[in-house]
Amino acid sequence: MSEEKRVQGARDIALDALMQVERANAWSDEGLRRGITRGGLDSRDAALAARIAYGVAGPVPMRAPSAEAQANGRPVCRETVDAFAQAVLQDIHPRDSWRASKAFREHIAVELARRCLIRSIELAGGAVK
């Protein structure tokens, strides 16, 4: 009798990616990408796996007043978006852990701030020039 392969869900794939980080000092993004591809997750489940794997930046949501100050009253352009994203680093205090390095968490924070601001501008009917 052939052994049936167990189908992995979003939670299993996120856990596997985090375990790879711990065991092999691997990058969680690569393990997550492979798992999502291998598991054939749809976009909703892939997003859940990513939220689980990357949702360890801090215990509670927080505001970034330095970033807000960088965008307040400035023109909607790439330079403002970049200044906003970089200013997030003044407001966060990530740590190194087995889940992700401090540098990786800082990189993710800057990139997410950039993407979120751009998307917010788009949802408001604007565009970044």
Z-matrix of the N, CA and C atoms (Angstrom, degrees):
N
C 1 1.435
C 2 1.535 1 108.86
N 3 1.333 2 116.93 1 130.12
C 4 1.459 3 119.75 2 -178.06
C 5 1.520 4 110.57 3 -78.13
N 6 1.315 5 114.09 4 146.34
C 7 1.464 6 119.80 5 179.66
C 8 1.524 7 108.96 6 -78.55
N 9 1.319 8 116.40 7 127.26
C 10 1.459 9 121.43 8 -179.97
C 11 1.519 10 109.56 9 -81.29
N 12 1.322 11 116.43 10 133.70
C 13 1.454 12 120.30 11 179.17
C 14 1.527 13 109.26 12 -77.32
N 15 1.334 14 116.12 13 131.08
C 16 1.455 15 121.62 14 179.75
C 17 1.519 16 109.84 15 -74.71
N 18 1.321 17 116.30 16 130.32
C 19 1.456 18 121.44 17 177.54
C 20 1.523 19 108.26 18 -76.23
N 21 1.330 20 116.17 19 132.06
C 22 1.453 21 121.03 20 179.88
C 23 1.517 22 110.27 21 -98.25
N 24 1.310 23 115.14 22 137.36
C 25 1.450 24 120.80 23 175.48
C 26 1.515 25 110.58 24 -96.76
N 27 1.316 26 115.47 25 -176.69
C 28 1.460 27 121.86 26 -177.26
C 29 1.521 28 111.76 27 -58.59
N 30 1.326 29 117.28 28 -43.11
C 31 1.467 30 120.66 29 -177.75
C 32 1.524 31 111.51 30 -65.74
N 33 1.325 32 116.35 31 -41.07
C 34 1.466 33 120.43 32 178.40
C 35 1.529 34 111.00 33 -63.39
N 36 1.312 35 116.08 34 -42.68
C 37 1.463 36 120.62 35 -177.96
C 38 1.525 37 110.42 36 -66.57
N 39 1.338 38 117.27 37 -42.09
C 40 1.471 39 120.36 38 177.39
C 41 1.528 40 110.08 39 -62.07
N 42 1.326 41 117.02 40 -44.28
C 43 1.459 42 120.38 41 179.11
C 44 1.520 43 111.01 42 -62.49
N 45 1.330 44 117.22 43 -43.41
C 46 1.471 45 120.29 44 178.05
C 47 1.533 46 111.13 45 -58.88
N 48 1.334 47 116.96 46 -42.90
C 49 1.471 48 120.43 47 179.82
C 50 1.522 49 110.53 48 -62.58
N 51 1.330 50 117.48 49 -43.27
C 52 1.466 51 120.87 50 179.93
C 53 1.525 52 111.43 51 -68.24
N 54 1.319 53 117.56 52 -35.17
C 55 1.465 54 120.78 53 177.73
C 56 1.528 55 110.52 54 -67.88
N 57 1.338 56 117.88 55 -35.03
C 58 1.462 57 120.80 56 175.91
C 59 1.523 58 110.69 57 -63.15
N 60 1.325 59 116.35 58 -37.69
C 61 1.464 60 120.60 59 177.56
C 62 1.520 61 109.31 60 -61.10
N 63 1.324 62 116.13 61 -45.14
C 64 1.467 63 120.20 62 -177.90
C 65 1.528 64 112.00 63 -69.34
N 66 1.342 65 117.42 64 -47.50
C 67 1.462 66 121.24 65 -174.55
C 68 1.515 67 113.31 66 -72.89
N 69 1.318 68 116.71 67 -43.50
C 70 1.462 69 119.88 68 -169.82
C 71 1.527 70 113.34 69 -116.99
N 72 1.325 71 116.67 70 11.45
C 73 1.456 72 120.49 71 -177.90
C 74 1.523 73 110.30 72 51.78
N 75 1.347 74 115.02 73 40.66
C 76 1.458 75 122.04 74 -176.80
C 77 1.526 76 110.45 75 -87.69
N 78 1.319 77 116.14 76 169.23
C 79 1.459 78 121.99 77 174.53
C 80 1.520 79 108.16 78 -86.88
N 81 1.320 80 117.25 79 130.12
C 82 1.458 81 120.46 80 -176.81
C 83 1.518 82 112.31 81 -65.77
N 84 1.322 83 118.73 82 -30.63
C 85 1.461 84 119.56 83 -177.81
C 86 1.526 85 111.83 84 -65.43
N 87 1.319 86 117.57 85 -38.81
C 88 1.467 87 119.97 86 179.83
C 89 1.527 88 110.95 87 -68.95
N 90 1.326 89 117.32 88 -44.81
C 91 1.464 90 120.41 89 178.03
C 92 1.511 91 111.60 90 -62.83
N 93 1.301 92 116.76 91 -39.08
C 94 1.467 93 121.07 92 178.65
C 95 1.523 94 110.72 93 -66.01
N 96 1.332 95 116.24 94 -44.88
C 97 1.471 96 119.74 95 178.86
C 98 1.527 97 111.45 96 -58.97
N 99 1.339 98 115.67 97 -46.39
C 100 1.474 99 119.23 98 179.12
C 101 1.520 100 111.02 99 -61.88
N 102 1.321 101 116.63 100 -43.21
C 103 1.459 102 120.23 101 -179.24
C 104 1.516 103 113.06 102 -64.02
N 105 1.322 104 116.68 103 -42.73
C 106 1.469 105 120.78 104 179.01
C 107 1.523 106 110.19 105 -63.71
N 108 1.335 107 116.31 106 -42.75
C 109 1.464 108 120.15 107 178.60
C 110 1.520 109 110.77 108 -65.47
N 111 1.325 110 116.19 109 -49.46
C 112 1.464 111 121.39 110 -179.38
C 113 1.522 112 111.61 111 -60.54
N 114 1.331 113 116.23 112 -40.31
C 115 1.464 114 120.76 113 -178.16
C 116 1.512 115 114.34 114 -79.74
N 117 1.332 116 117.18 115 -11.61
C 118 1.457 117 120.29 116 179.58
C 119 1.527 118 112.36 117 62.58
N 120 1.330 119 116.71 118 36.88
C 121 1.454 120 119.87 119 -177.69
C 122 1.523 121 111.49 120 -68.66
N 123 1.322 122 115.67 121 141.98
C 124 1.462 123 118.72 122 173.23
C 125 1.528 124 108.25 123 -75.49
N 126 1.318 125 117.37 124 174.91
C 127 1.461 126 120.30 125 -173.50
C 128 1.524 127 112.31 126 -62.44
N 129 1.311 128 117.86 127 -34.99
C 130 1.471 129 120.35 128 -179.78
C 131 1.529 130 110.91 129 -66.90
N 132 1.332 131 117.03 130 -45.63
C 133 1.464 132 120.29 131 179.42
C 134 1.528 133 111.67 132 -70.59
N 135 1.334 134 117.12 133 -34.55
C 136 1.468 135 120.04 134 176.63
C 137 1.524 136 110.03 135 -63.74
N 138 1.333 137 116.96 136 -39.98
C 139 1.467 138 120.59 137 177.88
C 140 1.528 139 110.66 138 -64.91
N 141 1.333 140 117.50 139 -39.37
C 142 1.462 141 121.01 140 177.81
C 143 1.529 142 110.40 141 -63.34
N 144 1.316 143 117.23 142 -44.94
C 145 1.468 144 120.64 143 178.70
C 146 1.526 145 110.43 144 -59.93
N 147 1.330 146 117.48 145 -42.20
C 148 1.465 147 121.09 146 179.73
C 149 1.526 148 110.94 147 -65.88
N 150 1.336 149 117.18 148 -41.74
C 151 1.474 150 119.58 149 179.15
C 152 1.518 151 111.04 150 -62.51
N 153 1.313 152 116.93 151 -39.10
C 154 1.464 153 120.27 152 179.52
C 155 1.531 154 109.75 153 -67.54
N 156 1.332 155 116.50 154 -47.10
C 157 1.465 156 120.40 155 -176.13
C 158 1.524 157 112.45 156 -69.05
N 159 1.320 158 117.82 157 -36.41
C 160 1.462 159 120.51 158 -175.97
C 161 1.520 160 113.23 159 -102.19
N 162 1.300 161 117.50 160 -2.39
C 163 1.461 162 120.66 161 -175.50
C 164 1.504 163 114.14 162 -79.70
N 165 1.303 164 117.18 163 31.69
C 166 1.458 165 120.58 164 -175.65
C 167 1.530 166 112.06 165 -116.19
N 168 1.317 167 116.56 166 23.64
C 169 1.462 168 119.39 167 -178.66
C 170 1.515 169 111.72 168 -72.31
N 171 1.297 170 117.43 169 -28.58
C 172 1.456 171 120.42 170 179.80
C 173 1.508 172 110.61 171 -172.04
N 174 1.322 173 116.54 172 163.48
C 175 1.462 174 119.76 173 -175.22
C 176 1.523 175 114.24 174 -76.03
N 177 1.337 176 117.66 175 -23.37
C 178 1.464 177 120.26 176 -178.59
C 179 1.526 178 109.74 177 -140.52
N 180 1.338 179 117.41 178 152.31
C 181 1.463 180 119.53 179 174.21
C 182 1.527 181 109.46 180 -64.22
N 183 1.304 182 116.46 181 151.03
C 184 1.463 183 119.59 182 179.99
C 185 1.512 184 110.27 183 -146.02
N 186 1.313 185 115.69 184 158.07
C 187 1.458 186 121.42 185 175.19
C 188 1.518 187 109.14 186 -87.66
N 189 1.311 188 115.02 187 161.06
C 190 1.464 189 121.41 188 178.16
C 191 1.534 190 107.85 189 -123.33
N 192 1.331 191 117.43 190 82.84
C 193 1.470 192 120.20 191 -175.24
C 194 1.527 193 113.93 192 -61.31
N 195 1.312 194 118.59 193 -33.18
C 196 1.472 195 120.11 194 177.62
C 197 1.524 196 110.51 195 -65.15
N 198 1.319 197 116.22 196 -40.06
C 199 1.457 198 120.45 197 177.93
C 200 1.526 199 110.53 198 -67.25
N 201 1.325 200 116.10 199 -43.18
C 202 1.467 201 119.92 200 178.37
C 203 1.524 202 110.29 201 -58.57
N 204 1.328 203 117.24 202 -42.72
C 205 1.472 204 121.61 203 -179.55
C 206 1.529 205 111.24 204 -63.61
N 207 1.338 206 117.43 205 -33.60
C 208 1.466 207 120.70 206 179.37
C 209 1.524 208 111.79 207 -66.93
N 210 1.336 209 117.62 208 -29.11
C 211 1.462 210 120.79 209 -176.89
C 212 1.526 211 112.59 210 -95.69
N 213 1.305 212 117.63 211 -24.30
C 214 1.460 213 121.93 212 -174.36
C 215 1.525 214 111.56 213 -62.67
N 216 1.346 215 114.94 214 120.35
C 217 1.458 216 120.75 215 176.54
C 218 1.517 217 115.46 216 78.39
N 219 1.308 218 117.92 217 1.48
C 220 1.471 219 120.91 218 -179.38
C 221 1.524 220 110.37 219 -95.10
N 222 1.334 221 117.73 220 158.05
C 223 1.469 222 120.14 221 179.35
C 224 1.528 223 111.24 222 -66.24
N 225 1.325 224 114.98 223 153.56
C 226 1.465 225 120.63 224 178.29
C 227 1.529 226 107.33 225 -81.94
N 228 1.331 227 114.78 226 99.01
C 229 1.463 228 120.26 227 -179.05
C 230 1.530 229 109.09 228 -153.04
N 231 1.304 230 116.21 229 171.47
C 232 1.466 231 122.31 230 -178.04
C 233 1.525 232 111.22 231 -59.78
N 234 1.333 233 117.54 232 -38.91
C 235 1.463 234 120.71 233 -178.98
C 236 1.533 235 111.24 234 -62.82
N 237 1.324 236 116.76 235 -40.55
C 238 1.468 237 120.65 236 177.86
C 239 1.520 238 110.57 237 -65.34
N 240 1.314 239 116.34 238 -44.13
C 241 1.469 240 120.50 239 179.04
C 242 1.525 241 110.28 240 -60.34
N 243 1.323 242 116.95 241 -44.83
C 244 1.461 243 120.38 242 -179.74
C 245 1.536 244 112.10 243 -65.34
N 246 1.338 245 116.71 244 -41.04
C 247 1.470 246 120.06 245 178.07
C 248 1.530 247 110.47 246 -64.24
N 249 1.330 248 116.50 247 -41.01
C 250 1.464 249 122.16 248 177.20
C 251 1.533 250 109.95 249 -58.97
N 252 1.319 251 115.82 250 -50.51
C 253 1.465 252 120.71 251 -176.43
C 254 1.533 253 111.34 252 -62.15
N 255 1.317 254 117.90 253 -44.85
C 256 1.467 255 120.97 254 -179.50
C 257 1.526 256 112.30 255 -66.98
N 258 1.337 257 116.42 256 -32.67
C 259 1.467 258 120.22 257 -179.43
C 260 1.531 259 112.35 258 -67.69
N 261 1.317 260 117.30 259 -19.57
C 262 1.465 261 120.39 260 176.73
C 263 1.531 262 110.20 261 -56.21
N 264 1.314 263 117.20 262 -32.88
C 265 1.466 264 121.01 263 -178.51
C 266 1.528 265 112.75 264 -62.35
N 267 1.330 266 117.45 265 -22.84
C 268 1.459 267 120.80 266 178.06
C 269 1.535 268 111.84 267 -75.26
N 270 1.334 269 116.02 268 -18.53
C 271 1.461 270 120.84 269 -173.28
C 272 1.525 271 114.79 270 -107.78
N 273 1.310 272 117.13 271 -4.26
C 274 1.470 273 119.45 272 -178.65
C 275 1.523 274 109.90 273 -117.38
N 276 1.293 275 115.03 274 158.16
C 277 1.465 276 121.27 275 -179.93
C 278 1.527 277 109.10 276 -139.14
N 279 1.349 278 116.09 277 67.36
C 280 1.464 279 118.33 278 -178.40
C 281 1.522 280 111.41 279 -70.25
N 282 1.307 281 114.65 280 163.48
C 283 1.459 282 120.96 281 -179.07
C 284 1.524 283 109.38 282 -126.04
N 285 1.304 284 115.20 283 162.57
C 286 1.465 285 121.01 284 171.07
C 287 1.518 286 107.99 285 -80.31
N 288 1.308 287 116.18 286 141.55
C 289 1.466 288 120.51 287 173.34
C 290 1.518 289 107.95 288 -155.86
N 291 1.299 290 115.61 289 177.33
C 292 1.457 291 119.93 290 179.37
C 293 1.525 292 110.92 291 -67.54
N 294 1.327 293 117.79 292 -19.67
C 295 1.460 294 120.22 293 -179.77
C 296 1.522 295 112.37 294 -79.65
N 297 1.326 296 116.45 295 -39.57
C 298 1.463 297 120.14 296 -177.98
C 299 1.525 298 109.54 297 -165.24
N 300 1.315 299 115.20 298 147.20
C 301 1.465 300 119.41 299 178.52
C 302 1.530 301 110.23 300 -76.14
N 303 1.309 302 115.69 301 161.12
C 304 1.460 303 121.56 302 176.49
C 305 1.528 304 109.32 303 -58.43
N 306 1.321 305 117.07 304 -44.99
C 307 1.471 306 121.18 305 -179.13
C 308 1.526 307 111.45 306 -61.07
N 309 1.321 308 116.79 307 -41.06
C 310 1.465 309 119.92 308 179.44
C 311 1.525 310 110.23 309 -66.29
N 312 1.324 311 117.45 310 -42.62
C 313 1.467 312 121.13 311 179.01
C 314 1.528 313 110.48 312 -62.90
N 315 1.329 314 117.48 313 -38.99
C 316 1.464 315 120.47 314 177.36
C 317 1.524 316 110.69 315 -65.28
N 318 1.318 317 116.32 316 -42.98
C 319 1.464 318 120.88 317 178.32
C 320 1.527 319 110.46 318 -59.44
N 321 1.324 320 116.63 319 -46.79
C 322 1.467 321 121.47 320 -179.67
C 323 1.526 322 110.54 321 -62.96
N 324 1.332 323 117.62 322 -41.57
C 325 1.467 324 121.11 323 -179.23
C 326 1.527 325 110.73 324 -61.43
N 327 1.321 326 116.64 325 -45.27
C 328 1.467 327 120.65 326 -179.90
C 329 1.522 328 110.17 327 -64.14
N 330 1.311 329 116.60 328 -46.86
C 331 1.470 330 119.92 329 -178.30
C 332 1.522 331 111.89 330 -65.44
N 333 1.329 332 117.86 331 -41.88
C 334 1.463 333 119.95 332 177.76
C 335 1.523 334 111.47 333 -65.43
N 336 1.323 335 117.97 334 -39.78
C 337 1.464 336 120.66 335 177.19
C 338 1.523 337 110.07 336 -60.38
N 339 1.327 338 116.33 337 -44.31
C 340 1.469 339 121.20 338 179.49
C 341 1.529 340 109.91 339 -60.88
N 342 1.309 341 117.08 340 -50.92
C 343 1.475 342 120.94 341 -177.58
C 344 1.526 343 111.85 342 -64.42
N 345 1.325 344 116.71 343 -40.63
C 346 1.467 345 119.89 344 -179.18
C 347 1.525 346 111.77 345 -66.26
N 348 1.314 347 117.58 346 -41.07
C 349 1.461 348 119.78 347 178.98
C 350 1.526 349 110.42 348 -65.40
N 351 1.315 350 116.78 349 -44.91
C 352 1.473 351 119.90 350 178.45
C 353 1.525 352 110.46 351 -59.60
N 354 1.319 353 116.41 352 -45.57
C 355 1.475 354 120.01 353 -179.26
C 356 1.521 355 110.92 354 -65.59
N 357 1.320 356 118.07 355 -38.81
C 358 1.463 357 121.31 356 178.22
C 359 1.525 358 110.73 357 -63.03
N 360 1.318 359 116.74 358 -41.67
C 361 1.469 360 121.01 359 177.40
C 362 1.527 361 109.88 360 -62.01
N 363 1.331 362 116.40 361 -44.35
C 364 1.458 363 120.55 362 178.77
C 365 1.525 364 111.94 363 -62.55
N 366 1.319 365 116.82 364 -43.71
C 367 1.472 366 120.58 365 179.55
C 368 1.524 367 112.18 366 -64.21
N 369 1.331 368 116.15 367 -26.25
C 370 1.462 369 120.77 368 177.89
C 371 1.539 370 111.25 369 -84.52
N 372 1.328 371 116.97 370 1.41
C 373 1.445 372 121.02 371 178.09
C 374 1.517 373 114.96 372 93.25
N 375 1.316 374 116.79 373 6.29
C 376 1.459 375 120.67 374 -179.35
C 377 1.518 376 112.11 375 -99.17
N 378 1.310 377 114.79 376 -175.73
C 379 1.462 378 121.63 377 177.55
C 380 1.515 379 108.34 378 -148.41
N 381 1.310 380 115.47 379 145.91
C 382 1.458 381 120.79 380 177.66
C 383 1.510 382 108.38 381 -87.90
N 384 1.336 383 116.17 382 125.95
C 385 1.473 384 120.71 383 -177.64
C 386 1.494 385 111.19 384 -97.71
